Every structure is written in structure tokens, then in C-alpha cells.
Amino acid sequence: MADVMARSSASVVKRRSRLGIPSRFAMRRYVLFTLLVTPAFLLRLVTAAYPIIQTIRYSFTNFSLLKGTNEYVGLQNYVDITQNYGVKGALSFTILYVLASTVIELGVGLLIAQLLNANFRGRTFARTINLIPWAIPTIVAGYSFRWLLDDQFGLIPVWYQDLMGKNLIIFIDPILSRWAVILVHVWKDAPFMAVVFLAGMQGVPLDLYEAAKVDGASSWQRFRHITLPLIKPLVITMALFRIVWSLAGFDLVFGLTAGGPGVATSVLALQVFREGILFFKFGFASAISVILLLLVAFVGIVALVLFRRADVSY
Amino acid sequence: MLKTPSRKYRRSILFDLNKIVVYVSFIIFCIFVLLPIYWTLRSSLANVSDLHKTPLIYFPEVTFQNFQTLLDQVPFLDYTRNSIVFALGTTVLTLVVSFLAAYAFARIQFPGSGVLLWILVLSMALPEVGTIVPLYRLLSKANLLDSIRGLVLVLSSVLTPFTVWVLVSFIKQIPYEIEEAAIIDGASLPTILVRILLPITTPGLVTMGLINFINAWNNLLYPLSFSVTPSSKTLSVSITEVFAGYSPWGKPWELIMAVGITMMVPIIALILVSQRAIVRGLTGGAIK
């Protein structure tokens, strides 16, 4: 079967298809292609595309396993969302937390990448442990930090008490809890960004730095005017990727605060899980999922616009 | 003549200053990364009472009592076995499916094949949590609820797009002449895939295998949503269950941290032996 690929050169295929008659080889290429990609597309169709379409459909029903209802209710779920304190809070915190942690992560990620790119003994060690926050389970990181920040026996509050003479009770304070979620997210994701930035930095030709050094540029100037502009596309790409992934993230908040105190740190993904899997309110949960989908789509459109611009300027 | 030594002197001070900045940042970085790891390890290996004392005991006497308690009180071995089977199963299925698709995308091009690849890769952005309700019903209809097979199927689907994306760029780097020669010698497609492409692509497959294994091992959402009994619950579910319990001391932190360490150790071990391979995979898709 594979011989078709060697014998049918691209030009032959093109000429034939322009005439509207697929050649025998071209046909066989299509068959072969279809065979090879079918498992991947089948998986995606059944467990991603179909469920998403179903979710959108459920969002217009009052489908609930416990109540036993399943009727078309129009936009009722969306009206309910605007009156639901928990979901509204989750929506605003999701946006705040994703934006804040992404901005901080870009900064911290660049700093870590600078360090990992420097020449010093222990660099390999640093590069290796840098992968640990990314690789360990998010749920474990959530619980570890919750214990690390425990108001009575956690390391950080105890140190704070020793230094400042005051108690630090994080998880009953909405503002402190929100900062805790954002900063633990930074701990988890900034090193991953650093890995990508480092790879970008290693691609910058060394003679650019040499030339700048000869001209007397300081290390900050070299970073600001050589490194940063050259890895800017990478920084934007990473920021958008992380925003999309963090929007749907659920494990960290589940472990660290479970959305508390009250609903101060609740996120949309957590609300979907609660309403859908814990309370079996499929219709309502699906409407929250659709809000999440719209957010992701919005970021996607922003991404497309940004990439268009980037294409023009390079 | 006089100027030269003084300039050299100034230079060496500057040089040292740079070194100092680097090493101070290095130390801060190590504390930043390792503090939570130390805290988890210390708490998992300590006696309960040692964790609830102030001033804090930084290096309590080491005991494996917490792990013994876990073995006695929860089906810990079942959970561990399920985690391993789930992670390995997902890794293998994802690699097989992705390798076939990546080969097609890398070697057979026609108008529209690029768009298909983009559709597949962009489907990565679909939020998984938005699919759990319909998936829950789908799995229950297919009799795959509360089974490792069901979990493997849904997670492999999530991991496939990124794996295909990275593998396509790996395969494209392989010169086509090698396959061409085999084709002229009359080799069939399975022979080409298994005998020629597989050995050359092994580094890429190992890298993506590691990344997928880590992802599956860490996955919480699917087992938490679709597992009902210990027959399919994984360690990530077990840690949430242990957290839900209470002990006379409050939350059973020594046990939670013991499950945490059990989940961390294999992952950290993998990283220590394969840092380079993993970085290559993480950056392979993004840079190019």
C-alpha cells in the first residue's frame, strides 16, 4: 500500500485533481490517510466534539437526575446564572485569577529563565528541579500548600508570627485566600513558562550579545533590547496558552481552598463539577460550561487577532 | 600603562558581583521550588503528634507509621495499582493513536490536510470540565462508568492532539529517502511503520510517553467524576478522600501528605532521569 506514496509525486496528483479526476494513486493516498487518522479523529469526535454539542443542548433544558426533569426551558438556566451568587462570584474570580496569575507568571518565568540560562555551577541541578512544580500532581500541590499555610502549624504563618508578632490566618480571609490561589498557581506554572522561554533564549545568536557587550550595553539593556524583543512572540503564545488552560483548571482550587471561604475563590470549573457531578443538575451545570466555552472562544479570537498583527510586524 | 591594571581590577569586581547575584538568585530559586516538597516529605514521615507542636519540629523522627495506617484503613494498594494501570494504559493508547495520525499528517499532504491537523490541534482548547456531564452519560450507557478502560479512553482523547502535534514535527525531520528506499524494495506500510519509522522516532515517542504518563498519573477530574468504587479509583481520588476525613487532631495531614509523597516520588524520579527528554517534548511543539 505504501508504494503509492513513493510513486505518486505531488505534481501528478495536483494536475489530475485540477482536471477533476482523482488518479488511482491519489485515491489510494486518501484511503491510506483516512485509515491512519481515523482512530485519532474518532476519539476526539466521540469524547470531545459530541459531549461539547450535548453540553450546549443540555444548557437549554432543566435536565436533572435527582428531580427527574428533562424539558426544554429556553434561556432559563442563563437567567438563573445571573441571579446565582456562587456562579457570578466564580465568573469574576476566574477572570481575575487567570489574568493575575498569568501576568505574574510571565515575569517570574522570565526571571527563572534568565537564571537557568546563566553560567554557574549547579545549573543542571537548577534546570532539573525546575521541572518539579510542573510535574507533580496539582491536587497534591494544592494540599501541600494548604498545610504549609495552615494558621497553626504551617511553616509560613509560623514564620510570619515569629517575625511580625501577629497571626496570619489565610483561609478565612477572602483577600488572602485569593492571593494564596494566585501565588500557588504561579509556583506551579512559572517554571513551565521558564522552560519554554529558556529554549527561546538559547535560540538567540550569541554574537548579538557579544556585539552589544562591545558597545558597552549593560546586562539589563541586553535583556531589554535583545532577549525580550526576540522572544516576544513566544511570550505572547505562552500567555494565551496558559490563559486557555487555566480558565478550565479545577484541581488547584479544589485542593487549596475548595472555593472558600464562602465562594471567594470559587472558579467556573469547580461550579460545573459541583452542580453537575455532585448535585446532578445537568442542565444548570451545562449552562455554566457554556459560559466557560465562551470565555475560551473569546481568548481564541484575541489570539487570532494578535497573531495577525504579529505576522505583519515581522 | 597605568590604566590597564585598574580596569582589569574593576572588571573582576563587576564579574564577582554578577556571580553573587546569580548564586543568591539560585538559592532563592531552590527554596522557592523545594520548600513545599520538603514540607510534604517531612510531614509524611513524621509522627502525628510531632506535626502539632510549636515551636515547629523541622526534622522530626522518621517513621513509616503513616503509610502503614493508609494500608490498614484505605484500599491503598488497589488505588496505587489503578493509578499505574490508568497511567500506562493512557500512555500506550495515546502513543499508538497519535503515531498513526502523525505519520499521515507528516507524509501525506493534500489540499485540506493542514486544516484537518489544525482542527485536531485546536480541539486541545476545549475545556475538559465542559464535557464531563455528557461523558458521564455516555460512559454509563457504554458500561464503562467506574472502569479503568473508560478512564483510559477519555483521557487518551484529551492527550492525543498535543502528542500528534509534537510527533508530526519529529517525523518531518526524518529524511523521506529512507522510507523511499524501503518502498522501492517492496516493503509494506506496516513494515515501514514498525521496522523503519518506529526505531527512528523512538526518542520522540519516549519523550511524549513520559509527558503523557505524568499527565495521566496526575489526572484528577476524570477519576473523581467517573469512578465510584475502589475498583477504578486512583491515588488522586484517594488523596481527596483522605482529606475529607477527620482525626482527633483535625485534618489528618500526616496521611494526606503520605498519599502526596506516594504520588510525587515516581514523578520526581522520572524527572531526575529524563529531564532533557521531557524538556525537548515540552518545547518541541511550541518552538518552530
Interface residues (C-beta under 8 A of the other chain):
Chain A: M1 A2 D3 M5 A6 A10 V13 S17 A26 R29 Y30 L32 F33 L36 V37 P39 A40 F41 L43 R44 V46 T47 A48 A49 Y50 P51 I52 Q54 T55 Y58 L111 I112 L115 A118 F120 G122 A126 R127 T128 I129 N130 L131 I132 P133 A135 I136 P137 T138 I139 V140 A141 Y143 S144 F145 W147 L148 D150 Q152 F153 L155 V158 W187 P191 F192 V195 V196 A199 G200 G203 S219 L234 T237 M238 F241 V244 L247 A248 F250 D251 F254 G255 A269 V272 F273 G276 I277 F282 A285 S286 S289 V290 L292 L293 V296 G300
Chain B: N18 K19 V22 Y23 S25 F26 F29 C30 F32 V33 L34 L35 P36 I37 W39 T40 S43 L51 H52 K53 T54 P55 L56 V96 V97 S98 L100 A101 Y103 A104 F105 R107 I108 Q109 F110 P111 S113 L116 L120 L122 S123 A125 L126 P127 E128 V129 G130 T131 I132 V133 P134 L135 Y136 R137 L138 L153 V154 S156 S157 V158 T160 P161 V164 E179 E180 I183 I184 G186 A187 S188 L189 I192 I214 W217 N218 L220 L221 L224 S225 S236 I239 T240 F243 W253 I256 M257 V259 G260 M263 M264 I267 I268 L270 I271 L272 Q275 I278 V279 L282 T283 A286 I287
